Every structure is written in structure tokens, then in C-alpha cells.
Amino acid sequence: MGQYSLVCSTLLCMLFICFACKECGGSCNKYVGPSGSVDCFKIPRYTKYQWGTCLTDSYIQQKSGGRHRCEDPTATYCYYQCMLETHGQGRGSVSQDCQCNPDETEVTRTTVSPTTLVPEWCLSPDGSDCSWYRSCLEEAYPCEGSQNAYAVSYAEKFCLLYDKSSTSFSDIGQEWINAVRKCLQVSLVPLLRPWEKPSCQEIKVRAFASHSKCYLTPYSGAPSICNLTVGDWWKVFWTIKNAFVEATSATLNGMMKTILGCGKSYLDRPFDYIRVIKLKLTTTIRRIGRSVGDNSGDERVGEIADSIATGLNWKSKGVGWFAFSQNNSLSLDKTHVTMTIILADKFHLDVHHPATSSVNLNETVDVLADAVRHGTLKIRVRGGSQTGHIQMLACKGVMCKEVYNKVTGSYTNGSGPAVGVHGLAVVMVTLQLMFASFRLFGID
């Protein structure tokens, strides 16, 4: 029988004399592993048998944010019990997904389990190798090309995004980027355990659910997104936006909501390459098919922002836009739509396209203001009335505490087809219902 050890939480390691598992098969040698070997054992502080995976102590500490480590301080490898790795529970009952039969020699696989055994390194990575998503997660669960693809369509691209552009960020920005890359990857490693049986949709949901946590607290001692400079933040946000034209609203919405959680003043600081516009449209929203749904608000906001950008030729001028809604559903027959448009200079915020010129954002704001004032602005409001009243505020910060231009006018509801999200500006859009004012922006 080889040398082996178990994992305990830091608190348990301090309070108890940690034990070795006498019933473990010894397939996890504390010096050489191998990573990924599994065993079924009963630990006294748990009620039933559970699976455990042989993993490196460094991975375990990275995955748990320093809360867990091998019981044996001399061990390079040890068993990470399922209840601790998956559920963070160091004692008590064993959930159904972690339970095992000690008479079974290996984990029973089903048709939705990993389709192939992945290399040993996949099961205990350090989070820095971007090929993990393709060589490990996608290899085990082929989801590329499906509606719920994640590993290759998003995660790998995000991981590789800064390989050649990290020097565009400050030292703390580079440290945060590396920490987040590791956190996002390590958070998905448990999906490769043989008792896990996620669908492609579940993988995508679990992956995106980890983003907010990784942005705020990648791991112990690493900077938070709230520690970034405003310049770093906008570069991160825009570079992601420009790299993922399609189907990225959920990720970008999550990033924006997370950063706003750092404090109302964080994004209210003026920044040379950003301008903020707030529009309040008065219209009547009619029922068109499924007008109330999980993403109806985001879809309509995107269409409105796209139609403004198209009509004013923002893309060709080097200005881009992003639209998101803090209300995911849109009620029927309501009269107010409140939009916040953040115009950005792509030449200075997209780190993959070095600045060769600049965008005159003040002129962009003036052109929009003239269109509002003279009633020449065409906006696509799906299901909305043909004409409507519009109020525009030009602000120096996202929270719009300081307004430097205010105009009112009318707009025409365009009837052309909706266009995709293009270009290089950030459009933060919030939907305001008739009876539910969105007080954050303080627009009367």
C-alpha cells in the first residue's frame, strides 16, 4: 500500500489530529499520485461512503481559495473527498452525487458521463494553460457547435485574449487577469470527475455562474475587479466585447453589474475615451408574440441601440456600442424605456487594435443631440408606437451625477430589420417600466 493522505479544511486541520484513510486502496501515492485516480472510502466525520480523487495539493489550495489542503503537510498528492471539493462540507451527510459503494471497483459511467478519459494533467491543472478547455473539457464533453457551447466558443478565447496584450494593462491589471483566468478554469475541473454527468447546458450555466465570484475574489491574496483602475476596467470590458460579437450579453451584463457593485462612484469618474448618454423614450409597447420572457428586455434594448448606431454610422466612425438591460423581462403596454449609452473610442480601448487615430466623442454626442432636438432620429422599438417623445442627457460619468447637455425632442420608430451588435462603444441600457422607476439614474 502506498503513501496517501486526505484533505481537510484549514480549520479542521488546526483542531484535529488528521488521520489517514485505512480503507483507501492506496492508489494515491502522496509523492507521485497519479492525478485523477479515484477511490471509495468512509471517513469518520461523514455518514456514508463517498468518492475521492487523487489531486495535487497545489490544485486543492487553488480550487478552495486556500481553505483546504492535504492533511499530510509533506504530501504533494492526496485524496480530495467529493463532499469537500463539490459542496465545501467537511463533515456530516453525504449527498447522492458523492455517494459510492465500496464493493465497486470503479465509477459507473453512463452515456452522459465524459466520453473519453482525459490526460492526467487535466484533472489537477494550475489554471494557466489555455489549451485545457479544448484538450480536457471539450474532449470529455464535446459541446462545440451546440447551442450551449462554452469551452471553445468562449472560455478558450477569453483565456487567450490577453496573451499578447497583457502589457497594455497596469501591473495590478495584469495580476487580476491572470488570477481570473486561473479561477475560471479551476472552477470547472470538478466537471471532469467520473461521477459528474452534466449536459452541455449545465456546463455553460455553471461556467458563467462562476464569473462573478472569479471577478471579485479570484483567490486569496489576488486583486479584485474593484481594485482595477478605471482605464484597466474599460480595456478589459471593451476587449471582451470586441472579441465576442455574438451572444455575449450575459457575460458583459454580469461584468457590468459586478463592477457597479464595487460602489456607485467607481464608474462615475470621467474617462477620456468614454462618453455617457442617457435617453428616456416615451412609447407604447404592444404585444408581439412572446413579449414577456427571460431575454425579451435584452433583445429589445439591443435592437434599439443597434438602430441608433446604424442610423448615425457609429461603426464607420470608430465608435461602437454595447446594450444590456438590468431588467430581463419587459412588461406589456408600458410607456417608458430608459437607456444609458456609453460611447467608447475603439482605438484606445481595444488592446488588440493599437491606436492609430482617435474618435471625436464630443462630436458624436453633439450629432446625437441635434438628431433628438430636430426630431430626425429613427429608433427601432419593436412593438412600440410609430412616434414618441425622447429626452437626452449627456453626462461625464456612468451614474450621471454631472450633466453637461440636456435636450428633448421626438423620434420616429424605424421599420427596418433588426441588426446585430457591432462596433466599439458600450451601451448600457436599462428598461424603465411605467410604474417602476429605475431610481439609480435619477431621470425624472
C-alpha positions in Angstrom: 0.0 0.0 0.0 1.4 3.4 -1.0 1.7 6.6 1.0 -1.5 8.5 0.9 -3.4 11.3 2.6 -6.8 13.0 2.7 -7.8 16.7 2.5 -9.1 18.6 5.5 -10.3 22.1 5.8 -7.8 24.5 7.3 -10.0 24.8 10.5 -10.2 21.0 10.9 -6.5 20.6 10.3 -5.9 23.1 13.2 -8.4 21.5 15.6 -7.9 17.8 15.0 -5.1 15.3 14.6 -5.7 14.4 11.0 -5.9 10.7 10.0 -5.0 8.6 7.1 -7.8 6.5 5.5 -7.1 2.9 6.3 -9.7 1.7 3.9 -8.4 3.6 0.8 -6.8 1.4 -1.8 -3.5 3.2 -1.8 -3.8 4.3 -5.4 -2.9 7.9 -4.5 0.8 7.9 -3.6 1.5 11.1 -1.7 4.7 11.7 -3.7 3.7 10.6 -7.3 -0.1 10.5 -7.4 -1.3 9.9 -10.0 -3.8 12.7 -10.5 -7.2 11.5 -11.4 -7.3 8.1 -9.7 -10.4 7.7 -7.6 -11.4 5.6 -4.6 -14.4 5.0 -2.5 -13.9 5.3 1.3 -15.7 6.1 4.5 -14.3 9.0 6.6 -15.4 9.1 10.3 -16.7 12.6 10.2 -19.1 11.7 7.3 -22.1 9.5 7.5 -21.6 7.4 4.3 -19.0 6.2 1.8 -18.0 8.8 -0.8 -15.8 9.2 -3.8 -12.4 10.9 -3.6 -10.0 12.0 -6.3 -6.2 11.9 -6.1 -5.1 15.5 -6.8 -2.1 17.8 -6.2 -2.0 19.9 -3.0 -1.4 23.0 -5.1 -4.6 22.4 -7.2 -6.6 21.8 -4.0 -5.4 25.0 -2.4 -6.1 26.9 -5.7 -9.6 25.4 -6.0 -10.6 26.1 -2.4 -9.0 29.6 -2.2 -6.6 28.3 0.5 -9.4 26.8 2.7 -8.4 23.2 2.0 -5.1 21.4 1.9 -3.7 17.9 2.2 -3.7 16.6 5.8 -0.1 15.5 5.5 2.0 18.7 5.1 4.7 16.6 3.3 2.2 15.3 0.6 2.3 16.5 -2.9 -0.8 14.4 -3.7 -3.8 13.4 -1.6 -7.4 12.4 -2.0 -9.9 15.3 -2.3 -13.2 13.9 -0.9 -16.2 14.7 -3.1 -18.2 16.4 -0.4 -15.4 18.9 0.3 -14.5 19.5 -3.3 -18.0 19.7 -4.7 -20.0 21.0 -1.8 -17.5 22.5 0.6 -18.7 20.4 3.5 -16.0 19.0 5.8 -18.4 16.7 7.8 -22.0 15.4 8.0 -24.1 13.7 5.5 -23.0 12.6 2.0 -25.1 13.8 -0.9 -26.4 11.4 -3.5 -24.0 12.6 -6.2 -21.0 11.9 -4.0 -22.1 8.5 -2.6 -20.4 5.3 -3.7 -20.4 1.5 -3.0 -17.1 0.3 -1.6 -17.6 -3.0 -3.5 -17.5 -1.3 -6.8 -14.0 -1.2 -8.4 -14.7 1.9 -10.5 -17.2 4.6 -11.0 -20.2 3.5 -13.0 -20.4 5.6 -16.2 -23.5 6.5 -18.2 -24.0 7.8 -21.7 -23.8 11.4 -20.4 -20.6 10.9 -18.5 -17.3 12.1 -20.1 -17.0 10.4 -23.5 -13.3 9.8 -23.1 -10.7 9.6 -20.3 -8.7 12.8 -20.3 -5.0 13.0 -19.6 -3.8 13.1 -16.0 -2.8 16.8 -16.2 -6.4 17.8 -17.0 -7.6 16.7 -13.6 -5.2 18.8 -11.5 -4.2 21.9 -13.5 -2.7 25.1 -12.3 -5.2 27.2 -14.3 -2.6 28.8 -16.6 -2.7 26.5 -19.7 -5.5 27.8 -22.0 -5.4 24.5 -24.0 -7.2 22.9 -21.0 -10.6 24.0 -22.4 -10.1 22.2 -25.7 -7.9 19.3 -24.7 -9.7 18.5 -21.5 -13.2 19.9 -21.0 -14.2 19.8 -24.7 -12.5 16.4 -25.1 -14.6 15.0 -22.3 -17.9 16.7 -23.2 -18.0 17.6 -26.9 -20.3 20.6 -27.0 -18.7 22.7 -29.7 -21.2 23.6 -32.3 -24.2 23.2 -30.0 -26.4 26.0 -28.7 -24.8 25.7 -25.3 -21.1 25.5 -26.4 -18.8 27.1 -23.9 -15.3 25.6 -23.7 -14.1 26.5 -27.2 -16.6 29.2 -28.2 -16.0 31.4 -25.2 -13.7 30.2 -22.5 -10.6 29.4 -24.6 -10.9 32.7 -26.4 -11.2 34.6 -23.1 -8.2 32.8 -21.7 -6.1 33.6 -24.8 -7.4 37.1 -25.1 -4.6 38.7 -23.2 -1.6 36.5 -24.1 -0.3 39.2 -26.5 -1.7 42.2 -24.8 -1.1 41.9 -21.1 1.4 44.8 -21.2 -1.4 47.1 -22.2 -2.6 46.9 -18.6 -1.2 48.1 -15.3 0.7 45.7 -13.0 -2.4 45.2 -10.9 -4.5 44.7 -14.0 -2.2 42.0 -15.3 -2.2 40.3 -11.9 -6.0 40.4 -11.9 -6.3 39.0 -15.4 -4.0 36.0 -14.6 -5.9 35.3 -11.4 -9.3 35.3 -13.1 -8.0 33.1 -15.9 -6.9 30.5 -13.3 -10.1 30.9 -11.3 -12.4 30.4 -14.2 -10.6 27.2 -15.3 -10.1 25.6 -11.9 -13.8 26.2 -11.1 -14.7 23.8 -13.9 -12.3 21.0 -13.2 -14.7 19.1 -10.9 -16.9 18.5 -14.0 -14.3 16.0 -15.2 -14.8 13.8 -12.2 -16.2 10.4 -13.4 -19.3 10.7 -11.2 -20.3 14.0 -12.8 -22.8 13.8 -15.6 -23.5 17.4 -16.8 -25.2 18.3 -20.0 -23.7 21.0 -22.3 -26.3 23.4 -21.0 -25.4 22.6 -17.4 -21.7 23.1 -18.2 -22.4 26.5 -19.7 -24.7 27.6 -16.8 -22.1 26.5 -14.1 -19.3 28.2 -16.0 -21.0 31.6 -16.3 -22.2 31.3 -12.7 -18.6 31.3 -11.6 -17.7 34.5 -13.4 -18.9 37.0 -10.8 -17.1 35.2 -8.0 -13.9 35.0 -10.0 -14.1 38.7 -10.9 -14.5 39.7 -7.3 -12.3 37.2 -5.5 -10.2 35.1 -7.9 -8.3 33.6 -5.0 -6.8 34.6 -1.6 -4.4 37.5 -2.0 -5.3 38.3 -5.6 -6.7 41.7 -6.5 -10.5 42.1 -7.0 -12.1 43.7 -10.0 -12.9 46.6 -7.7 -9.1 47.2 -7.4 -8.6 47.9 -11.1 -8.1 51.3 -12.4 -10.9 52.8 -14.5 -8.7 52.5 -17.5 -7.9 48.8 -16.9 -11.6 48.1 -16.4 -12.7 49.7 -19.6 -10.0 48.0 -21.6 -11.0 44.6 -20.1 -14.7 45.2 -20.8 -14.2 46.5 -24.3 -11.6 43.9 -25.4 -14.0 41.2 -24.4 -16.9 42.9 -26.1 -15.0 43.3 -29.4 -13.7 39.7 -29.4 -17.1 38.2 -28.9 -19.6 39.8 -31.2 -22.3 37.2 -30.8 -24.2 36.0 -27.8 -22.1 37.7 -25.1 -24.7 39.9 -23.4 -24.9 37.6 -20.4 -21.2 37.8 -19.7 -21.0 41.5 -20.3 -24.1 42.2 -18.3 -22.6 40.2 -15.4 -19.4 42.2 -15.6 -21.2 45.5 -15.6 -23.4 44.5 -12.6 -20.4 43.2 -10.8 -18.4 46.4 -11.2 -21.3 48.6 -10.3 -21.4 46.6 -7.1 -18.0 48.0 -6.2 -19.6 51.3 -5.4 -21.7 53.9 -7.3 -18.7 56.2 -7.7 -16.4 53.6 -9.4 -17.6 54.2 -12.9 -18.7 57.7 -12.4 -15.2 59.1 -12.7 -14.7 60.8 -16.1 -12.5 59.0 -18.5 -11.1 60.5 -21.7 -12.2 57.7 -24.1 -15.8 57.3 -22.7 -18.9 59.4 -23.0 -22.2 58.7 -21.4 -25.6 59.4 -22.9 -29.0 58.7 -21.2 -32.1 58.5 -23.3 -35.7 58.3 -22.0 -38.2 57.2 -24.6 -41.9 57.6 -24.2 -43.8 54.9 -26.3 -46.4 52.2 -26.0 -45.2 48.6 -26.2 -47.6 46.3 -27.9 -47.7 42.5 -27.6 -45.7 40.8 -30.4 -45.5 37.1 -30.0 -43.8 36.2 -26.7 -43.2 39.8 -25.5 -42.6 38.8 -21.9 -39.7 36.3 -21.5 -36.4 35.7 -20.0 -34.4 37.7 -22.5 -37.1 39.9 -24.1 -35.8 43.0 -22.4 -32.2 42.4 -23.5 -33.3 41.7 -27.1 -35.3 44.9 -27.4 -32.7 47.0 -25.8 -30.1 45.6 -28.3 -32.4 46.4 -31.2 -32.9 50.0 -30.0 -29.2 50.5 -29.5 -28.3 48.9 -32.8 -30.8 51.1 -34.7 -29.3 54.3 -33.2 -25.8 53.2 -34.0 -26.7 52.2 -37.6 -28.6 55.4 -38.3 -25.7 57.6 -37.0 -22.9 55.5 -38.7 -21.1 54.9 -35.4 -19.3 51.8 -36.7 -17.7 53.5 -39.7 -16.5 56.4 -37.4 -14.8 54.1 -34.9 -17.5 54.3 -32.3 -19.1 51.1 -31.0 -21.8 50.1 -28.6 -23.0 47.5 -26.2 -26.5 47.1 -24.9 -27.8 45.4 -21.8 -30.8 45.5 -19.5 -30.9 45.2 -15.7 -34.5 44.0 -16.1 -34.5 40.8 -18.0 -38.3 40.9 -18.8 -40.3 43.6 -20.4 -43.9 44.1 -19.3 -46.7 44.9 -21.8 -48.3 48.3 -22.5 -45.8 50.3 -20.6 -44.7 53.7 -21.7 -41.1 54.4 -20.6 -37.8 52.9 -21.9 -34.7 54.4 -20.3 -31.4 53.8 -22.0 -27.9 54.6 -20.9 -25.5 54.8 -23.8 -21.7 54.7 -23.1 -19.8 55.8 -26.2 -16.2 54.5 -26.4 -13.2 55.2 -28.5 -12.2 51.8 -30.0 -8.8 52.9 -31.0 -7.8 53.4 -27.4 -9.8 50.8 -25.6 -9.4 47.7 -27.7 -6.0 46.4 -26.8 -5.9 44.2 -30.0 -6.0 47.3 -32.3 -3.3 49.7 -31.4 -4.3 53.4 -31.6 -3.6 54.8 -35.0 -6.2 57.6 -34.7 -8.8 58.7 -32.3 -12.6 59.2 -32.2 -14.1 62.6 -31.6 -16.6 61.5 -29.0 -17.8 65.1 -28.3 -18.8 65.4 -31.9 -20.6 62.1 -31.7 -22.6 63.3 -28.7 -23.4 66.6 -30.5 -24.7 64.8 -33.6 -27.0 62.7 -31.5 -28.2 65.7 -29.6 -29.0 67.5 -32.9 -31.0 64.5 -34.1 -33.0 64.4 -30.9 -33.6 68.2 -30.9 -34.8 68.3 -34.6 -36.8 65.1 -34.5 -34.7 63.3 -37.1 -33.7 60.3 -35.0 -35.0 57.0 -36.1 -35.1 54.3 -33.5 -36.3 50.7 -33.8 -38.7 50.0 -30.9 -40.2 46.5 -31.6 -43.9 46.7 -30.8 -43.7 50.4 -30.0 -45.7 53.2 -31.3 -44.7 54.9 -34.6 -43.6 58.2 -32.9 -42.6 59.1 -29.4 -41.1 61.7 -27.1 -37.4 61.5 -26.2 -35.2 63.1 -23.6 -31.4 63.0 -23.8 -28.8 63.7 -21.1 -25.1 63.9 -21.7 -23.1 63.0 -18.6 -19.5 62.8 -17.6 -19.9 59.6 -15.6 -21.9 56.4 -15.7 -24.0 57.4 -12.7 -24.8 60.7 -14.5 -24.2 62.9 -11.4 -22.9 65.7 -13.6 -25.0 66.6 -16.7 -23.4 68.9 -19.3 -26.1 68.8 -22.0 -29.8 68.2 -21.9 -32.2 68.2 -24.9 -35.7 67.0 -25.7 -37.4 66.1 -28.9 -39.2 63.3 -30.8 -38.2 60.2 -32.7 -39.6 58.0 -35.4 -39.9 54.3 -34.9 -38.0 52.8 -37.8 -39.5 49.7 -39.5 -36.3 48.2 -40.9 -35.0 44.8 -39.8 -33.0 44.5 -36.6 -29.3 44.4 -37.0 -26.6 42.6 -35.0 -24.5 44.1 -32.3 -21.4 45.6 -33.9 -18.8 48.2 -33.3 -16.9 49.7 -30.5 -18.9 51.6 -27.9 -20.5 50.5 -24.8 -24.2 51.0 -24.5 -25.6 50.4 -21.0 -29.3 50.1 -21.4 -31.9 49.9 -18.6 -35.6 49.4 -19.2 -37.8 51.5 -17.0 -41.4 50.3 -16.6 -44.3 52.7 -16.3 -44.9 52.0 -12.6 -41.3 51.1 -11.6 -38.9 53.9 -11.9 -35.3 53.0 -12.1 -34.0 55.4 -9.5 -30.4 54.6 -9.9 -30.1 57.1 -12.8 -32.4 59.7 -11.3 -34.1 60.7 -14.5 -37.4 62.3 -13.8 
